Amino acid sequence: MPHLGILAHSTEGAALCFLDYCQEGFRRTGRNEHPDVTLDYIALGRSMPAWDSGDHVAVRRTLAVSVDRLERAGAAFFACPDNTAHLALEHPGADLALPGLHIAEVVADRAAAEGRRRVGVLGTRYTMDGPVYPRALAARGIAAEVPEPADRETVNRIIFEELVNGVFTDASRREYVRVIERLAARGCDAVALVCTEIPLLVTPDVAPLPTLDSTRLLARAAYEVAVGERPLPTWRGGPLTA
C-alpha cells in the first residue's frame, strides 16, 4: 500500500487529519489498522513573516523541505492539511519530491457530488481573498461566496489568535455561526470550512448550512489513495489549471 506523507503547516489541522486518516482504517476494518503514514512539520511560526509579506516563494521553499523529508521516509505521496499553504504550493517552482493531493480539488469534487450551486468559503484571509477556491469551484460550475470584509477579519482573527493555538470558545463559535447565517441569507447552500482547524469549532450540529469539512475530506481521500480506491496523484506543486 502507498505510504502517506502528511505535509503539516499548522498544528491542529494536521493533527485532525492524522487522526481521521488512522480512524478511517478502524471505521472500515474494525481493527486498528491503516496504511503507513508519516507526518513532517516545520513550525508555522517559521513561515508567518513570509505570509505577512506575501512571499510565497519562501513559504514554498520551507514546505519543499518537508516534502523532501517525507520522500526520504518512504512516502509515495503527500497530503497537506492546510488550505492556505496551497497558495504557496501552487507558486511556480521546481517539482516537489512527491506528488500530492490538492485539498481544494478534493473539496470541490465533494461539493459537485452533493449538487451544490453556491458555496460559502471560510478560511484565513489569504484563502478567502485568494484564487484557489473560486477557481476549483468554478471549474465545476459552482459559485464561491466569501463573507463581507468585517466578517472576513473576524474569521481570520479567530483562526490566528485562537484556533491554530488549540483554543476553541463558545463566543467564537457564535461568531462563526453568525457569519454562516449571513452566507445562507445570500443564497449559499453549503459552507466550505477551508481552514483545517475550523471543523473543530464549527461542527455539523451547530452549522446553519451543510458543511464541507476540508480536513476530513482530505484525510479520507488520502486513505482511498493508500488502499487503491483512488489513483496516485500526479500534481507536484506549481500552477493547477482548471
Backbone hydrogen bonds in HBPLUS format (Angstrom, degrees):
<---DONOR---> <-ACCEPTOR-->    atom                        ^
c    i                          cat <-CA-CA->   ^        H-A-AA   ^      H-
h    n   atom  resd res      DA  || num        DHA   H-A  angle D-A-AA Bond
n    s   type  num  typ     dist DA aas  dist angle  dist       angle   num
A0076-ALA N   A0003-HIS O   2.76 MM  73  5.32 164.4  1.78 145.6 147.7     1
A0004-LEU N   A0036-ASP O   3.00 MM  32  6.29 158.5  2.05 154.9 148.1     2
A0038-THR N   A0004-LEU O   2.92 MM  34  6.38 151.8  2.00 154.7 163.7     3
A0005-GLY N   A0077-PHE O   2.86 MM  72  6.02 143.9  1.99 152.0 162.4     4
A0079-ALA N   A0005-GLY O   2.95 MM  74  6.42 143.7  2.08 156.1 163.2     5
A0006-ILE N   A0038-THR O   2.74 MM  32  6.12 161.9  1.77 155.2 161.5     6
A0040-ASP N   A0006-ILE O   3.07 MM  34  6.39 164.0  2.09 174.3 171.6     7
A0007-LEU N   A0079-ALA O   2.94 MM  72  5.92 156.3  1.99 134.8 142.4     8
A0008-ALA N   A0040-ASP O   3.03 MM  32  5.94 153.0  2.11 160.6 165.9     9
A0014-ALA N   A0010-SER O   3.24 MM   4  6.14 156.5  2.30 144.0 151.0    10
A0015-ALA N   A0011-THR O   2.95 MM   4  6.14 158.7  2.00 155.0 161.5    11
A0016-LEU N   A0012-GLU O   2.94 MM   4  6.13 157.6  2.00 147.5 153.4    12
A0017-CYS N   A0013-GLY O   2.97 MM   4  6.17 159.2  2.02 147.7 153.3    13
A0018-PHE N   A0014-ALA O   2.96 MM   4  6.17 163.1  1.99 149.0 153.5    14
A0019-LEU N   A0015-ALA O   2.94 MM   4  6.16 166.2  1.96 151.2 154.9    15
A0020-ASP N   A0016-LEU O   2.88 MM   4  6.03 166.0  1.90 152.2 156.3    16
A0021-TYR N   A0017-CYS O   2.92 MM   4  6.03 156.7  1.98 149.7 156.1    17
A0022-CYS N   A0018-PHE O   3.10 MM   4  6.33 166.6  2.12 151.9 154.9    18
A0023-GLN N   A0019-LEU O   2.81 MM   4  5.98 161.0  1.85 152.1 158.4    19
A0024-GLU N   A0020-ASP O   2.86 MM   4  5.91 136.2  2.05 139.6 149.8    20
A0025-GLY N   A0022-CYS O   3.15 MM   3  5.53 133.4  2.38 104.2 115.1    21
A0027-ARG N   A0023-GLN O   2.84 MM   4  6.17 162.0  1.88 154.6 160.0    22
A0028-ARG N   A0024-GLU O   3.01 MM   4  6.14 148.2  2.12 143.5 151.0    23
A0029-THR N   A0025-GLY O   2.89 MM   4  5.94 154.6  1.95 148.6 156.0    24
A0030-GLY N   A0026-PHE O   2.70 MM   4  4.71 150.3  1.79 132.1 139.1    25
A0046-ARG N   A0043-ALA O   3.00 MM   3  5.71 150.7  2.09 118.3 125.9    26
A0047-SER N   A0044-LEU O   2.87 MM   3  5.55 147.0  1.98 120.3 129.1    27
A0050-ALA N   A0047-SER O   3.03 MM   3  5.38 120.0  2.41 107.7 122.3    28
A0051-TRP N   A0047-SER O   2.98 MM   4  6.32 155.9  2.04 154.3 162.2    29
A0052-ASP N   A0048-MET O   2.87 MM   4  6.06 167.8  1.89 159.2 161.9    30
A0053-SER N   A0049-PRO O   3.09 MM   4  6.26 138.6  2.27 137.6 147.9    31
A0054-GLY N   A0050-ALA O   2.95 MM   4  5.95 109.1  2.47 137.0 153.6    32
A0055-ASP N   A0050-ALA O   2.79 MM   5  4.80 150.1  1.88 149.4 148.5    33
A0054-GLY N   A0051-TRP O   3.06 MM   3  5.02 154.5  2.12 101.8 109.8    34
A0056-HIS N   A0054-GLY O   3.14 MM   2  5.82 126.3  2.44 105.8  91.0    35
A0059-VAL N   A0055-ASP O   3.35 MM   4  6.77 159.6  2.40 146.2 151.6    36
A0060-ARG N   A0056-HIS O   2.87 MM   4  6.02 163.7  1.90 148.7 153.5    37
A0061-ARG N   A0057-VAL O   2.97 MM   4  6.19 151.4  2.05 144.3 152.3    38
A0062-THR N   A0058-ALA O   3.13 MM   4  6.45 153.9  2.20 146.9 152.6    39
A0063-LEU N   A0059-VAL O   2.95 MM   4  6.27 165.7  1.97 157.5 161.3    40
A0064-ALA N   A0060-ARG O   2.81 MM   4  5.97 151.4  1.89 149.2 157.3    41
A0065-VAL N   A0061-ARG O   3.29 MM   4  6.60 139.7  2.46 138.2 146.9    42
A0065-VAL N   A0062-THR O   3.12 MM   3  5.33 130.3  2.38  99.8 112.3    43
A0067-VAL N   A0063-LEU O   3.03 MM   4  6.44 156.9  2.09 150.0 156.8    44
A0068-ASP N   A0064-ALA O   2.90 MM   4  6.12 158.3  1.95 148.9 154.4    45
A0069-ARG N   A0065-VAL O   3.06 MM   4  6.35 155.8  2.12 146.8 153.1    46
A0070-LEU N   A0066-SER O   2.88 MM   4  6.19 151.5  1.97 150.9 159.4    47
A0071-GLU N   A0067-VAL O   2.93 MM   4  6.18 156.2  1.99 151.1 157.2    48
A0072-ARG N   A0068-ASP O   3.03 MM   4  6.34 155.4  2.09 146.6 153.1    49
A0073-ALA N   A0069-ARG O   2.99 MM   4  6.20 132.4  2.22 136.2 149.1    50
A0073-ALA N   A0070-LEU O   3.10 MM   3  4.96 127.4  2.39  90.4 104.7    51
A0075-ALA N   A0070-LEU O   3.06 MM   5  5.58 159.5  2.11 156.5 150.0    52
A0074-GLY N   A0071-GLU O   3.09 MM   3  5.28 157.7  2.14 104.4 111.3    53
A0078-PHE N   A0099-PRO O   2.93 MM  21  6.38 149.3  2.02 144.3 154.0    54
A0101-LEU N   A0078-PHE O   3.04 MM  23  6.53 152.4  2.12 165.4 168.7    55
A0086-HIS N   A0083-ASN O   3.02 MM   3  5.56 146.8  2.13 110.7 119.9    56
A0087-LEU N   A0084-THR O   2.94 MM   3  5.68 156.5  2.00 121.7 128.0    57
A0088-ALA N   A0085-ALA O   3.00 MM   3  5.41 127.5  2.28 106.7 119.0    58
A0089-LEU N   A0085-ALA O   2.89 MM   4  6.22 161.4  1.93 150.6 156.9    59
A0090-GLU N   A0086-HIS O   2.92 MM   4  5.79 144.4  2.04 135.0 142.2    60
A0091-HIS N   A0088-ALA O   2.95 MM   3  5.13 152.3  2.03 105.2 114.3    61
A0238-GLY N   A0089-LEU O   2.78 MM 149  6.15 162.8  1.81 151.4 150.5    62
A0096-LEU N   A0236-ARG O   2.99 MM 140  5.03 167.0  2.01 133.2 137.2    63
A0100-GLY N   A0235-TRP O   2.72 MM 135  5.64 154.3  1.78 160.3 168.4    64
A0105-GLU N   A0102-HIS O   3.08 MM   3  5.45 124.3  2.41 107.1 120.7    65
A0106-VAL N   A0102-HIS O   3.16 MM   4  6.51 154.0  2.23 152.7 160.5    66
A0107-VAL N   A0103-ILE O   3.00 MM   4  6.29 163.0  2.03 152.5 156.4    67
A0108-ALA N   A0104-ALA O   2.86 MM   4  5.94 164.9  1.88 146.9 151.8    68
A0109-ASP N   A0105-GLU O   2.93 MM   4  5.97 152.5  2.01 141.1 148.5    69
A0110-ARG N   A0106-VAL O   3.20 MM   4  6.48 155.1  2.26 143.4 149.3    70
A0111-ALA N   A0107-VAL O   2.96 MM   4  6.28 159.3  2.00 152.3 158.4    71
A0112-ALA N   A0108-ALA O   2.95 MM   4  6.16 159.4  1.99 150.1 154.9    72
A0113-ALA N   A0109-ASP O   2.91 MM   4  6.15 156.8  1.96 146.7 153.6    73
A0114-GLU N   A0110-ARG O   2.96 MM   4  6.18 142.1  2.10 147.4 157.1    74
A0116-ARG N   A0111-ALA O   2.99 MM   5  5.37 166.4  2.00 160.5 156.1    75
A0115-GLY N   A0112-ALA O   2.96 MM   3  5.00 155.6  2.02 103.3 111.1    76
A0143-ALA N   A0117-ARG O   2.97 MM  26  6.19 167.7  1.99 146.6 142.5    77
A0189-ASP N   A0118-ARG O   2.83 MM  71  5.76 157.6  1.88 157.4 161.3    78
A0119-VAL N   A0143-ALA O   2.88 MM  24  6.22 166.7  1.89 162.9 160.2    79
A0145-GLU N   A0119-VAL O   2.89 MM  26  6.03 157.1  1.95 147.1 147.3    80
A0120-GLY N   A0190-ALA O   2.94 MM  70  6.30 167.1  1.96 151.5 150.0    81
A0192-ALA N   A0120-GLY O   2.67 MM  72  5.94 170.9  1.67 167.1 164.0    82
A0121-VAL N   A0145-GLU O   2.75 MM  24  5.99 143.7  1.88 166.0 175.7    83
A0122-LEU N   A0192-ALA O   3.05 MM  70  6.17 169.9  2.06 173.2 171.6    84
A0194-VAL N   A0122-LEU O   2.78 MM  72  5.70 140.2  1.94 156.6 169.5    85
A0128-MET N   A0124-THR O   2.84 MM   4  6.12 172.1  1.85 162.4 164.6    86
A0129-ASP N   A0125-ARG O   2.93 MM   4  5.78 154.7  1.99 140.3 146.7    87
A0130-GLY N   A0127-THR O   3.19 MM   3  4.93 144.2  2.33  93.4 103.9    88
A0135-ARG N   A0131-PRO O   3.07 MM   4  5.96 161.5  2.10 151.3 156.5    89
A0136-ALA N   A0132-VAL O   3.10 MM   4  6.27 166.9  2.12 147.1 151.2    90
A0137-LEU N   A0133-TYR O   2.93 MM   4  5.90 170.1  1.94 156.4 159.1    91
A0138-ALA N   A0134-PRO O   2.91 MM   4  5.82 157.7  1.96 139.7 147.2    92
A0139-ALA N   A0135-ARG O   3.02 MM   4  6.13 150.8  2.11 148.7 155.3    93
A0140-ARG N   A0137-LEU O   2.91 MM   3  5.37 153.3  1.98 112.2 121.0    94
A0142-ILE N   A0137-LEU O   2.98 MM   5  4.95 162.0  2.01 132.3 130.9    95
A0141-GLY N   A0138-ALA O   2.92 MM   3  4.84 165.9  1.94 111.3 112.1    96
A0151-ASP N   A0148-GLU O   2.96 MM   3  5.33 116.4  2.38 109.9 125.8    97
A0152-ARG N   A0148-GLU O   2.83 MM   4  6.09 152.2  1.90 157.5 166.4    98
A0153-GLU N   A0149-PRO O   3.04 MM   4  6.30 153.6  2.11 148.8 155.0    99
A0154-THR N   A0150-ALA O   3.12 MM   4  6.43 152.0  2.20 141.1 148.4   100
A0155-VAL N   A0151-ASP O   2.93 MM   4  6.17 167.2  1.94 155.2 157.6   101
A0156-ASN N   A0152-ARG O   2.94 MM   4  6.09 164.8  1.96 150.5 154.8   102
A0157-ARG N   A0153-GLU O   2.86 MM   4  5.96 162.6  1.89 149.0 154.2   103
A0158-ILE N   A0154-THR O   3.07 MM   4  6.24 166.0  2.09 152.9 155.9   104
A0159-ILE N   A0155-VAL O   3.16 MM   4  6.38 153.6  2.23 143.1 150.4   105
A0160-PHE N   A0156-ASN O   3.11 MM   4  6.44 167.9  2.13 160.8 160.6   106
A0161-GLU N   A0157-ARG O   2.84 MM   4  5.82 155.7  1.90 154.3 161.6   107
A0162-GLU N   A0158-ILE O   2.92 MM   4  5.28 143.5  2.06 132.2 140.3   108
A0163-LEU N   A0158-ILE O   3.04 MM   5  6.40 156.2  2.09 148.0 154.1   109
A0164-VAL N   A0159-ILE O   2.99 MM   5  6.01 170.3  2.00 166.8 163.5   110
A0165-ASN N   A0162-GLU O   2.91 MM   3  5.32 142.6  2.05 112.2 124.2   111
A0167-VAL N   A0162-GLU O   2.99 MM   5  4.67 165.1  2.01 130.2 128.4   112
A0166-GLY N   A0163-LEU O   2.97 MM   3  5.12 162.6  2.00 115.3 115.7   113
A0173-ARG N   A0169-THR O   3.02 MM   4  6.29 152.7  2.09 144.7 153.1   114
A0174-ARG N   A0170-ASP O   2.95 MM   4  6.20 155.3  2.01 148.9 154.4   115
A0175-GLU N   A0171-ALA O   3.13 MM   4  6.45 150.1  2.23 141.5 149.6   116
A0176-TYR N   A0172-SER O   3.00 MM   4  6.31 159.6  2.04 152.3 156.7   117
A0177-VAL N   A0173-ARG O   2.93 MM   4  6.18 160.2  1.97 151.7 157.4   118
A0178-ARG N   A0174-ARG O   2.94 MM   4  6.15 155.7  2.00 146.6 152.9   119
A0179-VAL N   A0175-GLU O   3.02 MM   4  6.34 156.8  2.08 147.9 153.7   120
A0180-ILE N   A0176-TYR O   2.90 MM   4  6.18 159.3  1.95 152.9 158.6   121
A0181-GLU N   A0177-VAL O   2.88 MM   4  6.12 152.0  1.96 148.0 155.9   122
A0182-ARG N   A0178-ARG O   3.13 MM   4  6.44 148.5  2.23 144.6 152.3   123
A0183-LEU N   A0179-VAL O   3.09 MM   4  6.48 147.7  2.20 143.6 152.6   124
A0184-ALA N   A0180-ILE O   2.89 MM   4  6.20 151.9  1.97 149.9 157.9   125
A0185-ALA N   A0181-GLU O   2.99 MM   4  6.27 150.1  2.08 143.0 150.9   126
A0186-ARG N   A0183-LEU O   3.10 MM   3  5.07 136.9  2.29  94.7 107.0   127
A0188-CYS N   A0183-LEU O   3.17 MM   5  5.73 162.1  2.20 147.3 144.0   128
A0187-GLY N   A0184-ALA O   2.98 MM   3  5.24 160.0  2.03 111.8 114.8   129
A0191-VAL N   A0210-PRO O   2.88 MM  19  6.31 153.7  1.95 162.5 170.6   130
A0212-LEU N   A0191-VAL O   2.87 MM  21  6.10 146.9  1.98 150.0 149.9   131
A0193-LEU N   A0212-LEU O   2.93 MM  19  5.90 158.6  1.97 143.1 149.9   132
A0198-ILE N   A0195-CYS O   2.95 MM   3  5.63 148.5  2.05 122.8 131.1   133
A0200-LEU N   A0197-GLU O   2.96 MM   3  5.68 153.7  2.03 122.9 130.7   134
A0201-LEU N   A0198-ILE O   2.79 MM   3  5.23 150.1  1.88 116.6 126.3   135
A0202-VAL N   A0198-ILE O   2.84 MM   4  5.97 169.1  1.85 166.3 169.6   136
A0206-VAL N   A0203-THR O   3.01 MM   3  5.71 158.5  2.06 123.8 129.8   137
A0207-ALA N   A0203-THR O   3.16 MM   4  6.23 138.2  2.35 153.0 164.2   138
A0217-LEU N   A0213-ASP O   2.96 MM   4  6.04 162.8  1.99 163.0 168.7   139
A0218-LEU N   A0214-SER O   3.06 MM   4  6.01 155.5  2.12 137.9 143.9   140
A0219-ALA N   A0215-THR O   3.02 MM   4  6.29 162.8  2.05 148.4 153.4   141
A0220-ARG N   A0216-ARG O   2.98 MM   4  6.10 160.1  2.02 147.7 152.3   142
A0221-ALA N   A0217-LEU O   2.97 MM   4  6.12 149.3  2.07 141.8 150.6   143
A0222-ALA N   A0218-LEU O   2.88 MM   4  6.11 158.3  1.93 153.7 159.4   144
A0223-TYR N   A0219-ALA O   3.01 MM   4  6.29 150.1  2.10 140.7 148.9   145
A0224-GLU N   A0220-ARG O   2.99 MM   4  6.21 155.3  2.05 142.2 148.5   146
A0225-VAL N   A0221-ALA O   3.01 MM   4  6.37 149.1  2.10 146.9 155.0   147
A0226-ALA N   A0222-ALA O   2.96 MM   4  6.23 163.1  1.99 149.7 154.2   148
A0227-VAL N   A0223-TYR O   2.97 MM   4  6.25 142.4  2.11 151.0 160.5   149
A0229-GLU N   A0224-GLU O   2.75 MM   5  4.85 137.6  1.93 156.7 156.7   150
A0230-ARG N   A0224-GLU O   3.16 MM   6  5.33 128.8  2.44 120.4 113.0   151
A0228-GLY N   A0225-VAL O   3.13 MM   3  5.19 162.7  2.16 106.5 111.4   152
